[in-house]
Amino acid sequence: MSKTILVTGAGRGLGRTLAAELTARGDRVIAHARSESALEGVPHEAKLILDLAEPAAIADAVRGIGRLDAIIHNAGIAHIAPVAEQRLEWWERTLTVNVTAPAELTRALLPALRAARGHVVFVNSGAGLTAGPKWSSYAASKHALKALANALRGEEQGNGVRVTSVYPSHFDTDMQRSVREQYGSDYDRTRATSPESIAKTIADLLHAPEDMVVNELRIEPPNPLPIQARSQ
C-alpha cells in the first residue's frame, strides 16, 4: 500500500537515496531541503523548503501537509573537534538541527501521524550509543535524539504511532568522508555499508506488517575500517 512519507535532508546522501527507494516502491515522497536547488534530480511529489537551524519556522512551514504516514528524520550535521575547540556556536547549531528541529517537526505533525497510525524513524548513529574523542557535540545530540525517540515511543503507543531508531555505522556518505578527513584517517568505501542498503532497510521498516514494530535497529558493515589517524 502506497504511503506518504516526509524525508528530511533529501537533497544529498542517504536522504536522496531514500527518496529514490521510496518512490520506486510507489510511495509519495515529501522531500525536505534547505533550498529548492538542492532537490534537483530528487524524485518527489511534494517539497518542504526549510532551514532546520530555525525551528521556530517549522509549524508554519508544515501547515499545508495533510495525510502523512511517516517521517524519516535523516537530516543532521556534525562538527568533529575536541571539547577544548568546540565553540559555543557549534554546540548550539548541532543541538538545534539534530535534536530541537526533529522534536518540533514531530510535534507539529503528530495530529496527522496519529490519524494515519503512522511511523516516525530517527536516523541516529553509532555515536548515539557511545562517544569517543572529538565527538562530543555530535554524540551528545545523538544521545539526546535517542532519548527523544524513547519518550515519544512510550507516549504514542496508545495512539498507534510506531517509533524506530536506526543506528547506521560506517556507511558511504559525504559526512563519513569528511569525518575521516578531519581525523586524518583512511577511507575505503568497499568496507562501508552502501546508502542503498540503508535506504532499503528503512523502507522495509516502513512497510512492515501492522502487527509489529522494530523499536531499534543497529546496522554496520561486516568489516568496518576503524577511524584512526594515519601512521606517520
SULWOLIN-V632413 format. One record per helix or strand. SS is the DSSP state (H for helix, E for strand). FROM is the first residue (numbers start at 1). LEN is the number of residues. If there is no record, write none. Layout:
ss={SS;SS}
from={FROM;FROM}
len={LEN;LEN}
//
This chain:
ss={E;H;E;H;E;H;E;H;H;E;H;H;E;E;H;E;H;E;H;E;E}
from={4;13;28;37;46;55;70;83;88;119;126;136;162;171;174;185;189;193;195;216;229}
len={4;12;6;3;4;7;4;3;29;5;3;24;8;1;10;1;3;1;12;5;1}
//
